[in-house]
Amino acid sequence: MFTGIVEEIGRVLAFDEGEKSWRLVVEAEAVTQDLQMGDSVAVNGCCLTAVAIAAGRVEFDLLAESVRLTSIGEVGPGGVVNLERALQPTSRMGGHFVTGHVDRTGVIEVLESRGKDYFLRIRPEAEDLKYVVHKGCIAVDGISLTVAEVDATGFAIWLIPHTMEVTNLHTKKAGDRVNLEYDLIAKYVEKLGASRVRP
């Protein structure tokens, strides 16, 4: 479980397909300080298991489904990713509950400076908009954000300069894909509601 508060931006050193999985190697400092083998790390919002740790770097194995369902495969060597270690019981809950299980990707339609802030508009799959509500929570590349606007084709978020500085969003542009994780409560409500429907 994560909060969506990015701890560090890591730089991808390698992303190679092996015989059994893809191996992602990321240069990182903060998240490797007390990281143990087998610990979970959210990488652009995707929960991955640390399989090798060294000074200033961590390695992860990805299954074919993770590569297919997320945008991580598009981040090549030199690219940057958002990193967050798993939530501890004593941690402050600064964002919202994020599982690290990416639901789908969306496409950035607009990312631009507007006055002192930044405006981000994303087009998800049309059927996913039922999970997006005004003032609700959403994780974009693992960043806990608040939805400001929703319409029939997408949603928008206003970003403060700090968010642009400490996450990978400053490297993004219109047309880029981002990982989306919708609010867990919304998905449970949908499931429970469907189970109450009688034939």
Summary of the structure (lengths in Angstrom):
residues: 199
radius of gyration: 16.9
end to end distance: 36.1
largest distance: 58.7
contacts: 620
relative contact order: 0.19
helix: 21%
strand: 41%
